[in-house]
Amino acid sequence: MKKTFVILVLALTAATLAQPAPAQTSASQSTSTSSTNTKVIKDAAEYNAYMAALNTQDPATRAAAFEAFINQYPDSVVKLDAMEQAMAAYQQAGNQAKVESSARTILGTSPNNIRALAILAYLDRAKATQGDTGALKEGCDYAQKGLQALPAWPKPEGVSDADFDKLRNQMSEIFNGVAGFCALQAKDYPTARGYYLKSFQIDPANMQDIYQFGIVCLQMEPMDVSGFWYLAKAINLATAQNNARAAQGIAAYAKAQYRRYHGSEEGWDQYVTVTATQTGPGVADPVKPKPSNCDIAAEAVAKNSVDELSFSDWEFILEQRDCGPQGREVAEKVWQAIQAKQKDGEARLRIPVKIIAATKETLDVAVTDDNQRTNTADMHVVLLKPLLHPPAIGSTTDVIGIITTYTPKPFMFTMAKGAMPSAEPPIEPPHHSLVHHEKAQPKK
């Protein structure tokens, strides 16, 4: 923070220190000099006091001298210049608190002063990151005022066109970065993205803005996957700046987001390495999302015979029936395979189950291993004949019957003509799962 602040204020005060000294005139001199852009101090004592302060070498002493000048000559034509010179001197002395108070004093006299607005916006942003909500609101206001005032900012005397363009860009970067941070805090991600993009275009090495730019992109709906590039770039910038703490913090967040989107951390380190030499997103291969359950179901049917899939696989695929056209297509194939095994109702399936609930007429049972572990029923069995003694809850047994229908979510098979095992030879479905997928967790 301190290093960045020094760089910031150096940029702000360089033009101040480069401004030419005011001229001095007397009543007997021509007034043509005062008609130029150069500010003229007519009182000799006032002029000498200003020049004495300006030529003081020690920054702290120079700042105090300008403060004394302002107090002694509150109506001076160079009062604002003296305020800015005092602020610059306090910066050179490393007195951040006085830099801030000087900036606030300047805004009391000149509400649209670009240098003061930039300093306070920047400092308020730093405070806001520590949870200061008052500073957040104030900094947001300063950033917007700065953006509005910047186009009309006149070039200071003694500053070249090239230096002024550079200075204007630096001010724009500060204001856009703070405005982007404000929009990020308000969760207005599209607006934040616009501000951060302007900051990035001005300075593609601003690690803080680029990191937050990446966060914004990944939070958008729909997600802007270029956010992964900005996060990777921020990691590289932090590493290059020997800021190990920042690099580790950004990497932890980025990996978590990458893993959630991509399905694993595979390829992330290589992605970060490639990003180091790139100038913008779109150059690297885009990060690919992990396959959806719908994709997994379609691939399972495409690569395996439906007859070889396990009961758990059947459930998973049927559960994706409503995910889209491919979900309906593969669900229908599985359903037709189940009916073929049952010979369209002429043969009954025999399935090992765990009893979840039981009456004399019906059973609610868990078929798959996952559902048996969580005691979740995935089949409702309507018994052909009432049971004299229903099975105990939690016991395991086999049921036979004909699967007649199902509901995808929450998943439930319905079996008709159900019965407990008998001597008749039933048809057993396969049990070894060929589909690798994560069991969806129920929403709380």
C-alpha positions in Angstrom: 0.0 0.0 0.0 2.7 2.5 1.0 4.8 1.8 -2.1 1.8 2.2 -4.4 0.8 5.4 -2.6 4.2 6.9 -3.1 4.1 6.1 -6.8 0.6 7.6 -7.0 1.4 10.9 -5.3 4.7 11.3 -7.1 2.7 11.3 -10.3 0.2 13.8 -8.8 2.9 16.2 -7.5 5.4 16.0 -10.3 3.4 18.5 -12.3 3.0 20.7 -9.2 6.7 20.9 -8.6 7.3 21.6 -12.2 5.0 24.6 -12.3 6.8 27.9 -12.9 7.2 30.3 -10.0 4.7 33.2 -9.9 5.8 36.6 -11.3 6.2 39.8 -9.3 5.2 43.2 -10.5 4.8 46.6 -9.0 2.3 49.4 -9.5 4.7 51.2 -11.9 5.1 48.2 -14.2 2.9 47.6 -17.2 -0.2 45.5 -16.7 0.5 43.5 -19.8 2.4 40.9 -17.8 -0.6 40.3 -15.6 -2.7 39.6 -18.7 -0.8 36.5 -19.5 -1.5 33.0 -18.0 1.3 33.6 -15.4 0.0 34.4 -11.9 1.3 37.7 -10.6 2.0 38.6 -7.0 2.0 42.3 -6.6 3.1 42.5 -3.0 6.8 42.2 -2.6 6.6 40.6 0.9 4.1 38.1 -0.2 6.2 37.2 -3.2 9.3 36.8 -1.1 7.5 34.6 1.4 6.2 32.3 -1.4 9.7 32.1 -3.0 11.3 31.4 0.3 8.9 28.5 0.9 9.4 27.2 -2.7 13.2 27.2 -2.3 13.2 25.4 1.0 15.0 22.1 0.5 13.7 20.0 3.4 10.2 18.7 2.5 8.7 18.9 6.0 10.1 22.4 6.5 8.9 23.4 3.0 5.4 22.1 3.8 5.3 24.1 7.0 6.5 27.2 5.2 3.6 27.0 2.6 1.1 26.4 5.5 2.4 29.6 7.1 2.1 31.4 3.7 -1.5 30.3 3.3 -2.3 31.5 6.9 -0.6 34.9 6.3 -2.0 35.5 2.8 -5.4 33.8 2.7 -6.5 35.8 -0.3 -3.4 35.3 -2.3 -3.7 34.7 -6.0 -1.4 31.7 -5.6 -3.3 30.3 -2.5 -4.3 27.1 -4.4 -0.8 26.7 -5.8 0.6 27.0 -2.2 -1.9 24.4 -1.0 -0.8 22.0 -3.8 2.9 22.7 -3.0 2.3 21.9 0.6 0.6 18.6 -0.3 3.5 17.7 -2.5 6.0 18.5 0.2 4.1 16.4 2.7 4.2 13.5 0.3 8.0 13.9 -0.1 8.3 13.9 3.7 6.3 10.7 3.8 3.5 12.2 5.9 0.4 10.4 4.5 -2.0 11.8 7.1 -1.0 15.4 6.1 -1.3 14.6 2.4 -4.8 13.5 3.1 -5.8 16.5 5.2 -4.2 18.8 2.6 -6.2 17.2 -0.1 -9.4 17.8 1.9 -8.5 21.4 2.5 -7.9 21.9 -1.3 -11.3 20.5 -2.1 -12.8 23.0 0.3 -11.4 25.7 -2.0 -11.5 23.9 -5.3 -14.1 21.2 -5.3 -13.1 19.8 -8.7 -9.3 19.7 -8.1 -8.2 16.6 -9.9 -5.1 15.9 -7.8 -7.0 16.1 -4.5 -9.9 14.0 -5.8 -7.5 11.3 -7.0 -5.6 11.2 -3.7 -8.8 10.9 -1.6 -10.5 8.5 -3.9 -7.4 6.2 -3.8 -7.0 6.4 0.0 -10.8 5.8 0.6 -10.6 2.7 -1.6 -7.8 1.4 0.6 -9.9 2.1 3.8 -13.0 0.5 2.2 -11.1 -2.7 1.6 -10.6 -2.9 5.4 -14.4 -2.6 5.9 -14.8 1.2 6.3 -18.3 1.7 4.7 -18.1 5.5 5.2 -14.9 5.6 3.2 -16.5 3.5 0.5 -19.3 5.9 -0.1 -17.0 8.9 0.0 -14.5 7.3 -2.3 -17.2 6.5 -4.8 -18.3 10.1 -4.8 -14.8 11.3 -5.3 -14.2 8.9 -8.2 -17.4 10.0 -10.0 -16.5 13.7 -9.5 -13.1 13.0 -10.9 -14.4 11.2 -14.0 -16.7 14.1 -14.6 -14.1 16.8 -14.1 -11.2 15.1 -15.9 -12.2 16.0 -19.5 -12.1 19.7 -18.7 -8.9 19.6 -16.6 -6.6 22.3 -18.0 -3.0 21.6 -18.6 -0.8 23.0 -15.8 1.8 25.6 -16.7 5.2 24.2 -17.3 4.0 20.7 -18.2 4.6 19.4 -21.7 1.8 17.9 -23.8 3.3 14.4 -23.5 3.6 14.6 -19.7 0.1 16.0 -19.4 -1.3 13.1 -21.4 0.5 10.7 -19.2 -0.7 12.5 -16.1 -4.3 12.5 -17.4 -4.1 8.8 -18.0 -2.9 8.1 -14.5 -5.8 10.1 -13.1 -8.2 8.2 -15.3 -6.8 4.9 -14.1 -7.2 5.9 -10.5 -10.8 7.1 -10.9 -11.9 4.1 -13.1 -10.3 1.7 -10.7 -12.1 3.2 -7.7 -15.4 3.4 -9.6 -15.0 -0.3 -10.6 -14.3 -1.2 -7.0 -17.5 0.6 -6.0 -19.6 -1.2 -8.6 -18.0 -4.5 -7.5 -19.1 -3.8 -3.9 -22.6 -3.0 -5.1 -22.6 -6.3 -7.1 -23.2 -4.3 -10.3 -20.9 -6.5 -12.3 -21.5 -5.2 -15.8 -20.8 -1.6 -14.7 -17.7 -2.7 -12.8 -16.5 -4.5 -15.8 -16.6 -1.4 -17.9 -14.6 0.7 -15.4 -12.0 -2.1 -14.9 -11.6 -2.5 -18.7 -10.7 1.2 -19.0 -8.2 0.9 -16.2 -6.7 -2.2 -17.9 -6.4 -0.4 -21.2 -4.5 2.4 -19.5 -2.2 0.2 -17.4 -2.1 -3.6 -18.1 0.2 -4.0 -15.1 -2.2 -2.7 -12.4 -2.3 -5.9 -10.3 -5.1 -4.8 -8.0 -7.5 -3.7 -10.7 -6.7 -6.7 -12.9 -7.4 -9.1 -10.0 -10.7 -7.5 -9.2 -11.5 -7.4 -13.0 -11.2 -11.1 -13.0 -13.5 -11.5 -10.0 -16.1 -9.3 -11.8 -16.0 -11.3 -15.0 -16.5 -14.6 -13.2 -19.5 -13.2 -11.2 -21.4 -12.0 -14.3 -24.5 -13.8 -15.6 -23.7 -15.4 -17.9 -20.1 -15.9 -16.7 -17.4 -14.1 -18.7 -14.7 -16.8 -18.8 -12.0 -14.2 -19.7 -12.0 -13.6 -15.9 -9.7 -16.6 -15.6 -7.2 -14.9 -17.8 -7.2 -11.7 -15.7 -6.8 -13.8 -12.5 -3.9 -15.6 -14.0 -2.4 -12.3 -15.1 -2.7 -10.9 -11.6 -0.9 -13.9 -10.2 2.0 -13.3 -12.6 2.1 -9.6 -11.8 2.1 -10.2 -8.1 4.9 -12.8 -8.5 7.0 -10.3 -10.6 6.5 -7.7 -7.9 7.8 -10.2 -5.3 4.4 -10.0 -3.5 4.2 -13.6 -2.5 1.2 -13.0 -0.2 -0.9 -11.4 -2.9 0.1 -14.1 -5.4 -0.9 -16.9 -3.0 -4.2 -15.2 -2.1 -5.1 -14.7 -5.8 -4.0 -18.2 -6.7 -6.2 -19.8 -4.0 -9.3 -17.9 -5.2 -8.6 -18.5 -8.9 -8.0 -22.2 -8.4 -11.2 -22.6 -6.5 -13.2 -20.9 -9.2 -11.3 -22.8 -11.9 -12.0 -26.2 -10.2 -15.7 -25.3 -9.8 -16.0 -24.4 -13.5 -13.6 -26.8 -15.1 -14.2 -29.8 -12.8 -10.6 -30.1 -11.6 -7.4 -28.2 -11.3 -5.9 -30.0 -14.3 -4.3 -27.5 -16.7 -4.5 -24.5 -14.4 -0.7 -24.1 -13.7 0.0 -24.3 -17.5 -2.7 -21.7 -18.1 -1.0 -19.3 -15.7 2.4 -19.9 -17.2 1.1 -19.2 -20.8 -0.7 -16.0 -19.6 2.5 -14.4 -18.3 3.7 -13.4 -21.8 0.3 -12.4 -23.2 -1.2 -8.9 -23.5 -4.9 -9.7 -23.3 -7.5 -12.5 -23.1 -8.6 -14.3 -26.2 -5.0 -15.4 -27.0 -4.9 -18.5 -24.8 -7.3 -21.4 -25.3 -10.5 -20.6 -23.4 -11.1 -22.5 -20.2 -13.5 -25.3 -20.9 -16.4 -26.0 -18.5 -16.7 -29.4 -16.9 -19.3 -31.6 -18.6 -22.8 -31.2 -17.3 -24.8 -34.2 -16.1 -26.7 -34.0 -19.4 -23.4 -34.3 -21.3 -22.3 -37.2 -19.0 -25.5 -39.1 -19.6 -25.3 -38.6 -23.4 -21.7 -39.8 -23.5 -22.5 -42.8 -21.4 -25.1 -44.0 -23.8 -22.9 -43.2 -26.8 -19.9 -45.1 -25.5 -21.6 -48.1 -23.8 -24.3 -50.6 -24.6 -27.4 -49.6 -22.5 -27.8 -53.3 -21.5 -24.3 -53.1 -19.8 -25.1 -50.1 -17.7 -25.9 -50.6 -14.1 -29.2 -49.8 -12.3 -27.5 -46.7 -10.9 -26.5 -45.6 -14.4 -30.1 -46.1 -15.6 -31.3 -43.8 -12.8 -28.7 -41.2 -13.5 -29.5 -41.1 -17.2 -33.3 -41.1 -16.7 -32.9 -38.3 -14.2 -31.5 -36.1 -17.0 -34.6 -36.6 -19.2 -35.7 -33.0 -19.0 -32.3 -31.4 -19.4 -32.7 -30.9 -23.1 -33.1 -32.8 -26.4 -30.1 -35.0 -25.8 -31.4 -35.8 -22.3 -34.8 -36.9 -23.7 -33.1 -39.0 -26.4 -30.8 -41.0 -24.1 -33.5 -41.4 -21.4 -35.8 -42.9 -24.0 -33.1 -45.4 -25.0 -32.6 -46.5 -21.4 -36.4 -46.7 -20.8 -36.8 -48.9 -23.9 -33.9 -51.1 -22.8 -35.6 -51.6 -19.4 -38.9 -52.5 -21.1 -37.1 -54.9 -23.4 -35.6 -56.7 -20.4 -39.1 -57.1 -19.0 -40.3 -58.3 -22.4 -42.9 -55.5 -22.3 -44.4 -56.7 -19.1 -44.2 -60.4 -19.6 -41.1 -60.8 -17.4 -40.3 -59.4 -14.0 -37.0 -57.9 -12.8 -35.4 -59.1 -9.6 -33.6 -56.2 -7.7 -31.7 -56.2 -4.4 -33.0 -53.3 -2.2 -33.0 -51.8 1.2 -36.3 -51.2 2.9 -37.0 -47.6 3.7 -40.7 -47.8 4.4 -43.2 -50.7 4.3 -46.9 -51.5 4.6 -48.7 -54.7 3.8 -49.6 -53.3 0.3 -46.5 -51.2 -0.7 -42.8 -50.8 -0.2 -40.5 -47.8 -0.5 -37.0 -49.1 -1.2 -33.5 -47.8 -2.0 -31.9 -49.5 -5.0 -28.6 -47.8 -5.7 -25.6 -47.9 -3.3 -25.8 -44.1 -2.8 -29.5 -44.2 -1.9 -29.0 -47.1 0.4 -26.3 -45.2 2.3 -28.5 -42.2 2.7 -31.7 -44.1 3.2 -33.3 -42.4 0.3 -36.1 -44.3 -1.5 -35.8 -44.4 -5.3 -38.5 -47.1 -6.0 -42.1 -47.4 -4.9 -43.2 -51.0 -5.1 -46.9 -51.8 -5.4 -47.3 -55.4 -4.2 -49.3 -57.9 -6.2 -50.5 -59.5 -2.9 -50.6 -58.0 0.6 -47.8 -59.2 2.9 -48.7 -61.0 6.1 -45.6 -59.5 7.8 -44.0 -56.4 6.2 -40.2 -56.5 6.1 -38.3 -54.6 8.8 -37.2 -51.0 8.0 -33.5 -51.0 7.2 -33.3 -54.6 6.2 -32.1 -55.7 2.8 -33.9 -58.1 0.5 -34.8 -58.7 -3.1 -38.0 -57.5 -4.8 -39.4 -58.7 -8.1 -41.8 -56.9 -10.3 -42.4 -54.8 -13.4 -41.1 -51.2 -13.6 -44.0 -49.3 -15.1 -43.1 -45.6 -14.8 -40.6 -43.1 -13.3 -40.4 -39.5 -12.3 -37.0 -37.8 -12.9 -36.8 -35.3 -10.0 -36.8 -36.4 -7.3 -36.1 -39.7 -8.9 -38.6 -42.5 -8.3 -39.3 -45.7 -10.1 -42.7 -47.3 -9.8 -42.8 -51.1 -9.8 -46.1 -52.9 -10.3 -47.0 -56.6 -9.5 -44.3 -56.5 -6.8 -43.5 -59.5 -4.7 -40.9 -60.8 -2.3 -38.5 -63.5 -3.8 -40.1 -66.8 -4.8 -38.9 -69.8 -6.7 -39.6 -68.4 -10.1 -36.5 -67.3 -12.0 -36.5 -63.5 -12.3 -34.3 -61.4 -14.6 -31.6 -59.5 -12.8 -30.4 -56.1 -14.1 -26.7 -55.4 -14.2 -25.2 -53.8 -11.0 -21.7 -52.6 -12.0 -21.7 -48.9 -12.9 -19.9 -47.8 -16.0 -20.8 -44.1 -15.7 -18.7 -41.9 -13.5 -20.6 -38.9 -12.2 -21.0 -36.9 -9.0 -24.2 -37.6 -7.1 -26.2 -34.4 -7.0 -26.7 -33.2 -3.4 -30.3 -32.3 -2.4 -30.9 -28.6 -1.8 -31.5 -27.7 1.8 
